[in-house]
Amino acid sequence: MKIVTSEVMRKIDNAAIEKVGIPSLELMENAGRGIAQAITADLTLELDDAVFTIFCGKGNNGGDGFVVGRYLFLAGFEVAFYHIGSPDTFSEDAKQNYDLIKELEIPTNEIKSTDELPELLESDFIIDAIFGTGFSGIPKDISYDVIEYINSQPQEIIAVDMPSGLQADNGKYEGTVINADYTYTLAQPKYGLYVSPGREISGDVDIIQIGIPHDVIDSFSLHNNLITPAYVSETLPVRKPDGHKGTFGKLLLLAGSTGMTGAAVLAARSALRSGCGLAKIACPHTTLPLIAPSLIDVTTYPLPDVAKKGCLAKRGLGEVKNIASEHDALVIGPGIGTHFETKELICRLLLSLEKPAVVDADGLNALIDDLQILEDTKAELILTPHPKEFKKLTSVDVPDDIHERIKVARKFAIEYQTILVLKGSPTVVAYYDGAVYVNQTGNNGMAVGGSGDVLSGIIGSFLAQGLKPIDAALCGVFLHGLAGDIAAYKLGERSMMASDIIDFLPDAFMMLE
């Protein structure tokens, strides 16, 4: 699904109205009805006991709020409105929907001062419809006071389109902002909902379609996308009822060295938890006694090491090539070490490889000063650096700004004709055709050693099961973050370990299947 800026969203709205001929009032009706239906479905409310207090601004976001309230009222809920400004200052569409509220005799109150508001609202939910996607700057005067008042109330807050005060393009705010528990954004996802602090401020985000035709959106030639649960659910490898272990793919992991055997274990465990039929770790033979006892479900293959130093020797290249030919995909790098012989083995392997592979961690380090390999290899590669690793590869700092981060990722993927998973908050995936995908799952509890090894195992597993490399990368990133989110919910972010992500992968899959 295309992710947009506020300006692009404005142009899409205008195109639907002016070129297709959809009345703006109809789009507002669709938006409000869709949000009201989503609220009743998502929050599983009882019709006879839920009370909503809705705060509306002067513009079209306030108009959306009036429509939401009207549909909730007609569904049997108790609804009351507070609005900023007198009705003669409302936008045309907002005014028409305000008039419908008056015809239904739903209580409405103009807020001239927050001193007029009750100290404690007698409602179950607050709906915020003060400012929408087009807002920028600082909430002023009564708007500022109302936002502060809403945040002081104990009820759960539902935001219409955007939490009021949040900037749609960058997730930042000035002065004050609504701290929402739920946000129902309209038509297309906006960047500010998926980058900090907007991500935390927005709560659970859902996207409500408002009747804009797909060809209108496609006419803007947008290249940036949001990875959605629907896409992942539709794309995950099919499990054949009569399948056997060979059916579900064989993955080879070139991983592990002295002191870093845990990386190999994490990657292999996550690969099996993600559905591949067989996983094999090829590792230095001196590390085998450490790795094998930790993985009773995984086969191993001992390779020559450098003078018993626990790192792969280049003389093992022939064996690695032979083993690789027997597998459907590879993961190269978790905990493999940085010895110069190991680096040479990796580089020579990549030049001869024709199977799809994930290159992570020390596999990436082997490419420093030799990125030409990415252009020369016949294999379709997925690179998974974090910002520090990316800087080592390219001498380019990864920007904090989401738009600049996307530009950097896209440039690299196109230049080297590879798939780049640039890890971070949020992770972005760049494809060599110019498309970029923003992930919406994950949390700071995943910022622990080994989390990247888990990700490489998941993506490798999907490659082995036959997904296209770009689909394997996108599904892997989303599932990795979703499992991490479930772990955070169960354990708390502070207490998470990388192995917890693996443990909650089954829950993540069941949520999507």
KOLNU-221610 format. One record per residue (C-alpha): residue number from 1; residue in three letters; chain; x, y, z. Coordinates in nm, 2 decimals. Each point is the difference from the previous one (the first is absolute). Layout:
BEGIN
NODE/NUM/Ala/A/X/Y/Z
...
This chain:
BEGIN
NODE/1/Met/A/0.00/0.00/0.00
NODE/2/Lys/A/0.14/0.34/-0.10
NODE/3/Ile/A/0.11/0.22/0.29
NODE/4/Val/A/-0.04/0.37/-0.06
NODE/5/Thr/A/0.08/0.35/0.12
NODE/6/Ser/A/-0.27/0.25/0.09
NODE/7/Glu/A/0.05/0.19/-0.33
NODE/8/Val/A/-0.03/-0.32/-0.20
NODE/9/Met/A/-0.31/-0.10/0.20
NODE/10/Arg/A/-0.15/0.35/-0.08
NODE/11/Lys/A/0.07/-0.05/-0.37
NODE/12/Ile/A/-0.16/-0.35/0.01
NODE/13/Asp/A/-0.31/0.14/0.16
NODE/14/Asn/A/-0.02/0.28/-0.25
NODE/15/Ala/A/0.04/-0.24/-0.29
NODE/16/Ala/A/-0.28/-0.22/0.13
NODE/17/Ile/A/-0.23/0.31/0.03
NODE/18/Glu/A/0.10/0.20/-0.31
NODE/19/Lys/A/0.10/-0.27/-0.26
NODE/20/Val/A/-0.22/-0.30/0.11
NODE/21/Gly/A/-0.29/0.21/0.12
NODE/22/Ile/A/-0.04/-0.14/0.35
NODE/23/Pro/A/-0.17/0.27/0.21
NODE/24/Ser/A/0.22/0.10/0.30
NODE/25/Leu/A/-0.30/-0.05/0.22
NODE/26/Glu/A/-0.02/-0.36/-0.11
NODE/27/Leu/A/0.36/-0.06/0.09
NODE/28/Met/A/-0.07/0.15/0.34
NODE/29/Glu/A/-0.30/-0.22/0.04
NODE/30/Asn/A/0.20/-0.31/-0.09
NODE/31/Ala/A/0.28/0.09/0.24
NODE/32/Gly/A/-0.23/0.05/0.30
NODE/33/Arg/A/-0.21/-0.30/-0.07
NODE/34/Gly/A/0.31/-0.22/-0.05
NODE/35/Ile/A/0.15/0.12/0.33
NODE/36/Ala/A/-0.32/-0.05/0.19
NODE/37/Gln/A/-0.03/-0.36/-0.14
NODE/38/Ala/A/0.37/-0.07/0.09
NODE/39/Ile/A/-0.05/0.13/0.35
NODE/40/Thr/A/-0.29/-0.23/0.07
NODE/41/Ala/A/0.18/-0.30/-0.16
NODE/42/Asp/A/0.34/0.06/0.16
NODE/43/Leu/A/-0.11/0.10/0.35
NODE/44/Thr/A/-0.28/-0.26/0.02
NODE/45/Leu/A/-0.23/0.25/0.17
NODE/46/Glu/A/-0.34/-0.07/0.14
NODE/47/Leu/A/-0.27/0.22/-0.16
NODE/48/Asp/A/-0.17/0.09/0.33
NODE/49/Asp/A/0.28/0.11/0.22
NODE/50/Ala/A/0.27/0.19/-0.19
NODE/51/Val/A/0.02/0.38/0.02
NODE/52/Phe/A/0.21/0.21/-0.25
NODE/53/Thr/A/0.12/0.36/0.04
NODE/54/Ile/A/0.11/0.14/-0.33
NODE/55/Phe/A/0.22/0.31/-0.04
NODE/56/Cys/A/-0.02/0.17/-0.34
NODE/57/Gly/A/0.20/0.27/-0.16
NODE/58/Lys/A/-0.11/0.25/-0.26
NODE/59/Gly/A/0.13/-0.18/-0.31
NODE/60/Asn/A/-0.07/-0.32/-0.18
NODE/61/Asn/A/0.15/-0.21/0.28
NODE/62/Gly/A/-0.27/0.14/0.22
NODE/63/Gly/A/-0.25/-0.08/-0.27
NODE/64/Asp/A/0.13/-0.36/0.00
NODE/65/Gly/A/-0.06/0.00/0.37
NODE/66/Phe/A/-0.36/0.11/-0.04
NODE/67/Val/A/-0.07/-0.29/-0.24
NODE/68/Val/A/0.17/-0.25/0.23
NODE/69/Gly/A/-0.22/0.12/0.29
NODE/70/Arg/A/-0.32/-0.01/-0.21
NODE/71/Tyr/A/0.06/-0.36/-0.10
NODE/72/Leu/A/0.08/-0.10/0.36
NODE/73/Phe/A/-0.31/0.17/0.12
NODE/74/Leu/A/-0.22/-0.17/-0.26
NODE/75/Ala/A/0.16/-0.33/0.10
NODE/76/Gly/A/-0.13/0.05/0.36
NODE/77/Phe/A/0.29/0.16/0.18
NODE/78/Glu/A/-0.02/0.31/0.21
NODE/79/Val/A/0.19/0.28/-0.16
NODE/80/Ala/A/0.08/0.36/0.10
NODE/81/Phe/A/0.20/0.26/-0.20
NODE/82/Tyr/A/0.23/0.28/0.09
NODE/83/His/A/0.12/0.23/-0.28
NODE/84/Ile/A/0.26/0.27/-0.03
NODE/85/Gly/A/-0.14/0.32/-0.17
NODE/86/Ser/A/-0.35/0.09/-0.09
NODE/87/Pro/A/-0.18/-0.19/-0.28
NODE/88/Asp/A/0.03/0.30/-0.24
NODE/89/Thr/A/0.38/-0.05/0.01
NODE/90/Phe/A/-0.02/-0.36/-0.10
NODE/91/Ser/A/0.11/-0.13/-0.35
NODE/92/Glu/A/-0.29/-0.05/-0.23
NODE/93/Asp/A/-0.02/-0.37/0.03
NODE/94/Ala/A/0.05/0.01/0.37
NODE/95/Lys/A/-0.28/0.24/0.04
NODE/96/Gln/A/-0.24/-0.22/-0.20
NODE/97/Asn/A/0.08/-0.29/0.23
NODE/98/Tyr/A/-0.03/0.21/0.31
NODE/99/Asp/A/-0.35/0.10/-0.12
NODE/100/Leu/A/-0.09/-0.38/-0.03
NODE/101/Ile/A/0.11/-0.04/0.36
NODE/102/Lys/A/-0.23/0.28/0.11
NODE/103/Glu/A/-0.29/-0.15/-0.19
NODE/104/Leu/A/0.05/-0.32/0.20
NODE/105/Glu/A/0.01/0.20/0.32
NODE/106/Ile/A/0.34/-0.14/0.11
NODE/107/Pro/A/0.15/0.22/0.27
NODE/108/Thr/A/0.26/0.25/-0.14
NODE/109/Asn/A/0.20/0.26/0.19
NODE/110/Glu/A/0.23/0.27/-0.12
NODE/111/Ile/A/0.32/0.02/0.21
NODE/112/Lys/A/0.10/0.35/0.08
NODE/113/Ser/A/0.21/-0.09/0.29
NODE/114/Thr/A/0.11/-0.33/0.15
NODE/115/Asp/A/-0.12/0.14/0.34
NODE/116/Glu/A/-0.35/-0.07/-0.13
NODE/117/Leu/A/0.08/-0.37/-0.04
NODE/118/Pro/A/-0.07/-0.25/0.28
NODE/119/Glu/A/0.30/-0.10/0.21
NODE/120/Leu/A/-0.07/-0.36/-0.09
NODE/121/Leu/A/-0.19/-0.10/-0.32
NODE/122/Glu/A/-0.28/-0.25/0.05
NODE/123/Ser/A/0.07/-0.22/-0.30
NODE/124/Asp/A/0.18/-0.32/-0.09
NODE/125/Phe/A/0.19/0.13/-0.30
NODE/126/Ile/A/0.12/0.33/-0.14
NODE/127/Ile/A/0.02/0.06/-0.37
NODE/128/Asp/A/0.25/0.26/-0.12
NODE/129/Ala/A/-0.10/0.17/-0.33
NODE/130/Ile/A/0.17/0.34/0.05
NODE/131/Phe/A/0.29/0.00/-0.25
NODE/132/Gly/A/0.06/-0.25/-0.29
NODE/133/Thr/A/0.27/-0.08/-0.25
NODE/134/Gly/A/0.04/0.35/-0.13
NODE/135/Phe/A/0.10/0.15/0.34
NODE/136/Ser/A/0.35/0.14/0.06
NODE/137/Gly/A/0.14/0.24/0.26
NODE/138/Ile/A/-0.10/0.04/0.36
NODE/139/Pro/A/-0.36/-0.03/0.14
NODE/140/Lys/A/-0.09/0.34/0.13
NODE/141/Asp/A/-0.24/0.16/0.24
NODE/142/Ile/A/-0.31/-0.20/0.07
NODE/143/Ser/A/0.12/-0.29/-0.22
NODE/144/Tyr/A/0.31/-0.04/0.22
NODE/145/Asp/A/-0.21/0.01/0.32
NODE/146/Val/A/-0.25/-0.26/-0.14
NODE/147/Ile/A/0.28/-0.24/-0.10
NODE/148/Glu/A/0.15/0.03/0.35
NODE/149/Tyr/A/-0.34/-0.05/0.16
NODE/150/Ile/A/-0.07/-0.32/-0.21
NODE/151/Asn/A/0.33/-0.15/0.10
NODE/152/Ser/A/-0.08/0.06/0.37
NODE/153/Gln/A/-0.31/-0.21/-0.02
NODE/154/Pro/A/0.02/-0.38/0.09
NODE/155/Gln/A/-0.20/-0.13/-0.30
NODE/156/Glu/A/0.15/-0.17/-0.30
NODE/157/Ile/A/0.05/0.25/-0.29
NODE/158/Ile/A/-0.09/-0.08/-0.36
NODE/159/Ala/A/0.15/0.23/-0.26
NODE/160/Val/A/-0.16/0.08/-0.34
NODE/161/Asp/A/0.26/-0.01/-0.28
NODE/162/Met/A/0.29/0.13/0.22
NODE/163/Pro/A/0.04/0.08/0.37
NODE/164/Ser/A/-0.06/0.37/0.01
NODE/165/Gly/A/0.33/0.19/0.00
NODE/166/Leu/A/0.20/-0.28/-0.16
NODE/167/Gln/A/0.18/0.09/-0.33
NODE/168/Ala/A/-0.09/-0.26/-0.26
NODE/169/Asp/A/0.33/0.02/-0.19
NODE/170/Asn/A/0.25/-0.06/0.28
NODE/171/Gly/A/-0.17/-0.12/0.32
NODE/172/Lys/A/0.10/0.31/0.19
NODE/173/Tyr/A/-0.20/0.26/0.19
NODE/174/Glu/A/0.05/0.33/0.16
NODE/175/Gly/A/-0.16/0.12/0.32
NODE/176/Thr/A/-0.26/-0.27/0.06
NODE/177/Val/A/-0.15/-0.30/-0.17
NODE/178/Ile/A/-0.28/-0.25/0.07
NODE/179/Asn/A/0.13/-0.32/0.15
NODE/180/Ala/A/-0.23/-0.24/-0.18
NODE/181/Asp/A/-0.08/-0.37/0.08
NODE/182/Tyr/A/-0.14/-0.06/-0.34
NODE/183/Thr/A/0.04/0.19/-0.33
NODE/184/Tyr/A/-0.22/-0.06/-0.31
NODE/185/Thr/A/0.18/0.17/-0.28
NODE/186/Leu/A/-0.18/0.06/-0.33
NODE/187/Ala/A/0.07/-0.14/-0.35
NODE/188/Gln/A/0.37/-0.04/0.02
NODE/189/Pro/A/0.26/-0.04/0.28
NODE/190/Lys/A/0.21/0.30/0.09
NODE/191/Tyr/A/0.37/0.00/0.09
NODE/192/Gly/A/-0.06/0.18/0.34
NODE/193/Leu/A/-0.19/-0.30/0.13
NODE/194/Tyr/A/0.29/-0.24/-0.03
NODE/195/Val/A/0.30/0.20/0.12
NODE/196/Ser/A/0.08/0.11/0.35
NODE/197/Pro/A/-0.14/0.18/0.19
NODE/198/Gly/A/-0.31/-0.02/-0.22
NODE/199/Arg/A/0.00/-0.37/0.01
NODE/200/Glu/A/-0.04/-0.01/0.38
NODE/201/Ile/A/-0.24/0.29/0.00
NODE/202/Ser/A/-0.24/-0.16/-0.25
NODE/203/Gly/A/-0.07/-0.33/0.18
NODE/204/Asp/A/-0.15/-0.28/-0.21
NODE/205/Val/A/-0.04/0.13/-0.36
NODE/206/Asp/A/-0.25/-0.12/-0.25
NODE/207/Ile/A/-0.06/0.12/-0.35
NODE/208/Ile/A/-0.35/0.09/-0.11
NODE/209/Gln/A/-0.09/0.00/-0.37
NODE/210/Ile/A/-0.22/0.29/-0.11
NODE/211/Gly/A/-0.09/-0.09/-0.35
NODE/212/Ile/A/0.29/0.15/-0.20
NODE/213/Pro/A/0.06/-0.23/-0.31
NODE/214/His/A/0.33/-0.18/-0.02
NODE/215/Asp/A/0.07/0.15/-0.34
NODE/216/Val/A/0.00/0.35/0.15
NODE/217/Ile/A/0.27/-0.10/0.25
NODE/218/Asp/A/0.20/-0.19/-0.27
NODE/219/Ser/A/0.00/0.31/-0.22
NODE/220/Phe/A/0.24/0.17/0.24
NODE/221/Ser/A/0.28/-0.25/-0.07
NODE/222/Leu/A/0.08/-0.05/0.37
NODE/223/His/A/0.30/-0.22/0.09
NODE/224/Asn/A/-0.02/-0.02/0.38
NODE/225/Asn/A/-0.21/-0.26/0.17
NODE/226/Leu/A/-0.11/-0.12/0.34
NODE/227/Ile/A/0.03/-0.37/0.07
NODE/228/Thr/A/-0.35/-0.10/0.11
NODE/229/Pro/A/-0.13/-0.31/0.19
NODE/230/Ala/A/-0.23/-0.08/-0.30
NODE/231/Tyr/A/0.30/-0.01/-0.24
NODE/232/Val/A/0.19/-0.23/0.23
NODE/233/Ser/A/-0.29/-0.23/0.07
NODE/234/Glu/A/-0.06/-0.04/-0.38
NODE/235/Thr/A/0.37/-0.05/-0.08
NODE/236/Leu/A/0.12/-0.25/0.26
NODE/237/Pro/A/0.10/-0.34/-0.14
NODE/238/Val/A/-0.28/-0.24/-0.05
NODE/239/Arg/A/0.01/-0.31/0.21
NODE/240/Lys/A/-0.09/-0.30/-0.21
NODE/241/Pro/A/-0.20/-0.26/0.19
NODE/242/Asp/A/0.20/-0.28/-0.15
NODE/243/Gly/A/0.34/0.17/0.02
NODE/244/His/A/0.31/-0.15/0.15
NODE/245/Lys/A/0.32/0.16/0.14
NODE/246/Gly/A/0.14/0.04/-0.35
NODE/247/Thr/A/-0.31/0.18/-0.11
NODE/248/Phe/A/0.05/0.28/0.24
NODE/249/Gly/A/0.35/0.08/-0.10
NODE/250/Lys/A/0.36/-0.06/0.11
NODE/251/Leu/A/0.20/0.28/0.15
NODE/252/Leu/A/0.38/0.02/0.05
NODE/253/Leu/A/0.13/0.23/0.26
NODE/254/Leu/A/0.37/0.09/-0.03
NODE/255/Ala/A/0.03/0.13/0.36
NODE/256/Gly/A/0.19/-0.01/0.33
NODE/257/Ser/A/0.35/0.03/0.12
NODE/258/Thr/A/0.18/-0.01/0.34
NODE/259/Gly/A/-0.18/0.24/0.24
NODE/260/Met/A/-0.30/0.05/-0.24
NODE/261/Thr/A/-0.16/-0.34/-0.02
NODE/262/Gly/A/-0.33/0.14/0.14
NODE/263/Ala/A/-0.06/0.19/-0.32
NODE/264/Ala/A/0.00/-0.32/-0.20
NODE/265/Val/A/-0.24/-0.16/0.25
NODE/266/Leu/A/-0.24/0.29/-0.01
NODE/267/Ala/A/-0.01/0.02/-0.38
NODE/268/Ala/A/-0.06/-0.37/-0.04
NODE/269/Arg/A/-0.27/-0.01/0.27
NODE/270/Ser/A/-0.19/0.29/-0.16
NODE/271/Ala/A/0.03/-0.16/-0.34
NODE/272/Leu/A/-0.17/-0.32/0.12
NODE/273/Arg/A/-0.26/0.20/0.19
NODE/274/Ser/A/-0.08/0.17/-0.33
NODE/275/Gly/A/-0.09/-0.31/-0.18
NODE/276/Cys/A/0.29/-0.14/-0.20
NODE/277/Gly/A/0.03/-0.37/-0.01
NODE/278/Leu/A/0.37/-0.04/0.06
NODE/279/Ala/A/0.27/0.23/0.14
NODE/280/Lys/A/0.37/-0.08/0.00
NODE/281/Ile/A/0.28/0.20/0.17
NODE/282/Ala/A/0.34/-0.01/-0.17
NODE/283/Cys/A/0.25/0.11/0.26
NODE/284/Pro/A/0.37/-0.03/0.09
NODE/285/His/A/0.06/-0.35/0.14
NODE/286/Thr/A/0.14/0.13/0.33
NODE/287/Thr/A/-0.33/0.17/0.07
NODE/288/Leu/A/-0.22/-0.30/-0.08
NODE/289/Pro/A/0.00/-0.13/0.36
NODE/290/Leu/A/-0.14/0.33/0.11
NODE/291/Ile/A/-0.27/0.03/-0.26
NODE/292/Ala/A/-0.12/-0.35/-0.05
NODE/293/Pro/A/-0.13/-0.06/0.36
NODE/294/Ser/A/-0.21/0.32/-0.02
NODE/295/Leu/A/-0.19/-0.11/-0.31
NODE/296/Ile/A/-0.14/-0.35/0.00
NODE/297/Asp/A/-0.23/0.10/-0.29
NODE/298/Val/A/0.28/0.12/-0.23
NODE/299/Thr/A/0.27/-0.19/-0.19
NODE/300/Thr/A/0.35/0.12/-0.01
NODE/301/Tyr/A/0.30/-0.02/-0.22
NODE/302/Pro/A/0.36/0.06/0.13
NODE/303/Leu/A/0.23/0.20/-0.22
NODE/304/Pro/A/0.37/0.06/0.01
NODE/305/Asp/A/0.10/0.28/0.23
NODE/306/Val/A/0.31/0.22/0.02
NODE/307/Ala/A/0.26/-0.17/0.22
NODE/308/Lys/A/-0.27/-0.10/0.25
NODE/309/Lys/A/-0.09/0.36/0.06
NODE/310/Gly/A/-0.37/-0.07/-0.05
NODE/311/Cys/A/-0.04/0.20/-0.32
NODE/312/Leu/A/-0.06/-0.13/-0.36
NODE/313/Ala/A/0.30/-0.06/-0.21
NODE/314/Lys/A/0.00/0.08/-0.37
NODE/315/Arg/A/0.10/-0.36/-0.09
NODE/316/Gly/A/-0.35/-0.10/0.10
NODE/317/Leu/A/-0.15/0.19/-0.30
NODE/318/Gly/A/-0.04/-0.32/-0.21
NODE/319/Glu/A/-0.20/-0.17/0.27
NODE/320/Val/A/-0.22/0.30/0.05
NODE/321/Lys/A/-0.08/0.02/-0.37
NODE/322/Asn/A/-0.09/-0.37/0.00
NODE/323/Ile/A/-0.23/0.03/0.30
NODE/324/Ala/A/-0.16/0.32/-0.14
NODE/325/Ser/A/-0.09/-0.18/-0.31
NODE/326/Glu/A/-0.22/-0.24/0.21
NODE/327/His/A/-0.20/0.28/0.16
NODE/328/Asp/A/-0.26/0.25/-0.13
NODE/329/Ala/A/0.13/0.31/0.17
NODE/330/Leu/A/0.28/0.12/0.23
NODE/331/Val/A/0.05/0.23/0.30
NODE/332/Ile/A/0.36/0.13/0.00
NODE/333/Gly/A/0.16/0.18/0.29
NODE/334/Pro/A/-0.16/-0.03/0.35
NODE/335/Gly/A/0.29/-0.03/0.24
NODE/336/Ile/A/0.24/-0.12/-0.27
NODE/337/Gly/A/0.29/0.22/0.10
NODE/338/Thr/A/0.23/0.25/-0.18
NODE/339/His/A/0.31/-0.20/-0.06
NODE/340/Phe/A/0.15/0.09/-0.34
NODE/341/Glu/A/-0.03/-0.36/-0.11
NODE/342/Thr/A/-0.36/-0.01/0.09
NODE/343/Lys/A/-0.06/0.32/-0.19
NODE/344/Glu/A/0.17/-0.14/-0.31
NODE/345/Leu/A/-0.21/-0.32/0.02
NODE/346/Ile/A/-0.32/0.21/0.01
NODE/347/Cys/A/0.10/0.22/-0.29
NODE/348/Arg/A/0.09/-0.29/-0.22
NODE/349/Leu/A/-0.31/-0.18/0.09
NODE/350/Leu/A/-0.22/0.30/-0.09
NODE/351/Leu/A/0.17/0.03/-0.34
NODE/352/Ser/A/-0.09/-0.36/-0.08
NODE/353/Leu/A/-0.33/-0.03/0.17
NODE/354/Glu/A/-0.33/-0.03/-0.19
NODE/355/Lys/A/-0.24/-0.07/0.29
NODE/356/Pro/A/-0.18/0.28/0.18
NODE/357/Ala/A/0.17/0.10/0.32
NODE/358/Val/A/-0.03/0.23/0.30
NODE/359/Val/A/0.33/0.18/0.08
NODE/360/Asp/A/0.01/0.12/0.36
NODE/361/Ala/A/0.24/0.11/0.27
NODE/362/Asp/A/0.36/-0.12/-0.07
NODE/363/Gly/A/-0.12/-0.10/-0.35
NODE/364/Leu/A/-0.05/0.37/-0.06
NODE/365/Asn/A/0.34/0.08/0.15
NODE/366/Ala/A/0.16/-0.22/-0.26
NODE/367/Leu/A/-0.13/0.23/-0.27
NODE/368/Ile/A/0.16/0.32/0.13
NODE/369/Asp/A/0.22/0.15/-0.27
NODE/370/Asp/A/-0.13/-0.27/-0.24
NODE/371/Leu/A/-0.36/0.10/-0.09
NODE/372/Gln/A/0.07/-0.08/-0.36
NODE/373/Ile/A/-0.08/-0.36/0.10
NODE/374/Leu/A/-0.37/0.10/0.03
NODE/375/Glu/A/0.00/0.10/-0.37
NODE/376/Asp/A/0.20/-0.31/-0.11
NODE/377/Thr/A/-0.19/-0.27/0.18
NODE/378/Lys/A/-0.28/-0.20/-0.17
NODE/379/Ala/A/-0.17/-0.06/0.33
NODE/380/Glu/A/-0.29/0.22/0.11
NODE/381/Leu/A/0.12/0.13/0.34
NODE/382/Ile/A/-0.18/0.16/0.29
NODE/383/Leu/A/0.23/0.21/0.21
NODE/384/Thr/A/-0.12/0.08/0.36
NODE/385/Pro/A/0.23/0.26/0.16
NODE/386/His/A/-0.08/0.22/0.30
NODE/387/Pro/A/0.11/0.37/-0.04
NODE/388/Lys/A/0.36/-0.06/0.13
NODE/389/Glu/A/0.05/-0.29/-0.24
NODE/390/Phe/A/-0.14/0.20/-0.28
NODE/391/Lys/A/0.25/0.28/0.07
NODE/392/Lys/A/0.28/-0.25/0.00
NODE/393/Leu/A/-0.11/-0.12/-0.34
NODE/394/Thr/A/-0.06/0.33/-0.16
NODE/395/Ser/A/0.16/0.28/0.21
NODE/396/Val/A/-0.36/0.15/0.01
NODE/397/Asp/A/-0.17/0.09/0.32
NODE/398/Val/A/-0.36/-0.12/0.02
NODE/399/Pro/A/-0.22/0.31/0.06
NODE/400/Asp/A/-0.26/0.01/0.28
NODE/401/Asp/A/-0.25/0.17/-0.23
NODE/402/Ile/A/-0.22/-0.27/-0.16
NODE/403/His/A/-0.01/0.17/-0.34
NODE/404/Glu/A/0.38/0.03/-0.02
NODE/405/Arg/A/0.04/-0.36/0.13
NODE/406/Ile/A/-0.22/-0.12/-0.28
NODE/407/Lys/A/0.21/0.19/-0.26
NODE/408/Val/A/0.32/-0.15/0.13
NODE/409/Ala/A/-0.14/-0.35/0.00
NODE/410/Arg/A/-0.15/0.04/-0.35
NODE/411/Lys/A/0.32/0.13/-0.15
NODE/412/Phe/A/0.20/-0.29/0.13
NODE/413/Ala/A/-0.24/-0.27/-0.11
NODE/414/Ile/A/-0.02/0.15/-0.35
NODE/415/Glu/A/0.37/0.05/-0.04
NODE/416/Tyr/A/0.09/-0.35/0.11
NODE/417/Gln/A/-0.31/-0.17/-0.13
NODE/418/Thr/A/-0.06/-0.17/0.33
NODE/419/Ile/A/-0.27/-0.01/0.28
NODE/420/Leu/A/0.09/0.21/0.30
NODE/421/Val/A/-0.16/-0.05/0.34
NODE/422/Leu/A/0.12/0.31/0.18
NODE/423/Lys/A/-0.08/-0.08/0.36
NODE/424/Gly/A/-0.12/0.27/0.24
NODE/425/Ser/A/-0.31/0.17/0.14
NODE/426/Pro/A/-0.16/-0.05/-0.24
NODE/427/Thr/A/0.17/-0.25/-0.22
NODE/428/Val/A/-0.02/0.08/-0.37
NODE/429/Val/A/0.04/-0.26/-0.28
NODE/430/Ala/A/0.13/0.13/-0.33
NODE/431/Tyr/A/-0.04/-0.19/-0.33
NODE/432/Tyr/A/0.22/0.04/-0.30
NODE/433/Asp/A/-0.30/0.12/-0.21
NODE/434/Gly/A/-0.02/0.31/0.21
NODE/435/Ala/A/-0.29/-0.10/0.23
NODE/436/Val/A/0.05/0.05/0.38
NODE/437/Tyr/A/-0.20/-0.16/0.27
NODE/438/Val/A/-0.04/0.13/0.36
NODE/439/Asn/A/-0.06/-0.25/0.28
NODE/440/Gln/A/-0.26/0.07/0.27
NODE/441/Thr/A/0.09/-0.27/0.26
NODE/442/Gly/A/0.26/-0.03/0.26
NODE/443/Asn/A/0.10/0.18/0.32
NODE/444/Asn/A/0.30/0.11/0.21
NODE/445/Gly/A/0.01/-0.33/0.19
NODE/446/Met/A/0.14/-0.15/-0.32
NODE/447/Ala/A/0.31/0.22/0.03
NODE/448/Val/A/0.21/-0.29/0.14
NODE/449/Gly/A/0.28/-0.21/-0.12
NODE/450/Gly/A/-0.12/-0.29/-0.22
NODE/451/Ser/A/-0.31/0.17/-0.13
NODE/452/Gly/A/0.15/0.04/-0.34
NODE/453/Asp/A/0.10/-0.36/-0.01
NODE/454/Val/A/-0.36/-0.10/0.06
NODE/455/Leu/A/-0.11/0.22/-0.29
NODE/456/Ser/A/0.25/-0.15/-0.24
NODE/457/Gly/A/-0.12/-0.35/0.09
NODE/458/Ile/A/-0.36/0.10/-0.06
NODE/459/Ile/A/0.07/0.15/-0.34
NODE/460/Gly/A/0.22/-0.29/-0.10
NODE/461/Ser/A/-0.27/-0.24/0.10
NODE/462/Phe/A/-0.25/0.18/-0.23
NODE/463/Leu/A/0.26/-0.01/-0.29
NODE/464/Ala/A/0.04/-0.37/0.05
NODE/465/Gln/A/-0.37/-0.05/-0.01
NODE/466/Gly/A/-0.01/0.16/-0.34
NODE/467/Leu/A/-0.12/0.36/0.05
NODE/468/Lys/A/0.14/0.26/-0.23
NODE/469/Pro/A/0.29/0.17/0.17
NODE/470/Ile/A/-0.18/0.33/0.03
NODE/471/Asp/A/-0.31/-0.18/0.15
NODE/472/Ala/A/0.23/-0.19/0.24
NODE/473/Ala/A/0.16/0.32/0.12
NODE/474/Leu/A/-0.33/0.18/0.05
NODE/475/Cys/A/-0.17/-0.29/0.18
NODE/476/Gly/A/0.31/-0.07/0.20
NODE/477/Val/A/0.03/0.36/0.13
NODE/478/Phe/A/-0.37/0.02/0.08
NODE/479/Leu/A/-0.02/-0.33/0.18
NODE/480/His/A/0.32/0.07/0.19
NODE/481/Gly/A/-0.14/0.32/0.13
NODE/482/Leu/A/-0.35/-0.15/0.07
NODE/483/Ala/A/0.15/-0.28/0.21
NODE/484/Gly/A/0.20/0.26/0.18
NODE/485/Asp/A/-0.31/0.21/0.07
NODE/486/Ile/A/-0.17/-0.31/0.15
NODE/487/Ala/A/0.30/-0.07/0.21
NODE/488/Ala/A/0.00/0.36/0.12
NODE/489/Tyr/A/-0.37/-0.03/0.09
NODE/490/Lys/A/0.06/-0.32/0.20
NODE/491/Leu/A/0.34/0.07/0.15
NODE/492/Gly/A/0.05/0.38/-0.01
NODE/493/Glu/A/0.26/0.17/-0.23
NODE/494/Arg/A/0.26/0.03/0.27
NODE/495/Ser/A/0.02/-0.38/0.06
NODE/496/Met/A/0.01/-0.12/-0.35
NODE/497/Met/A/0.27/-0.22/-0.15
NODE/498/Ala/A/0.06/-0.10/-0.37
NODE/499/Ser/A/-0.12/-0.35/0.08
NODE/500/Asp/A/-0.33/0.13/0.12
NODE/501/Ile/A/-0.07/0.12/-0.36
NODE/502/Ile/A/0.04/-0.36/-0.12
NODE/503/Asp/A/-0.23/-0.13/0.28
NODE/504/Phe/A/-0.28/0.23/-0.11
NODE/505/Leu/A/0.03/-0.07/-0.37
NODE/506/Pro/A/-0.28/-0.26/0.01
NODE/507/Asp/A/-0.23/0.26/0.15
NODE/508/Ala/A/0.09/0.24/-0.27
NODE/509/Phe/A/-0.08/-0.25/-0.27
NODE/510/Met/A/-0.33/-0.09/0.15
NODE/511/Met/A/-0.10/0.36/0.02
NODE/512/Leu/A/0.04/0.02/-0.38
NODE/513/Glu/A/-0.13/-0.34/-0.12
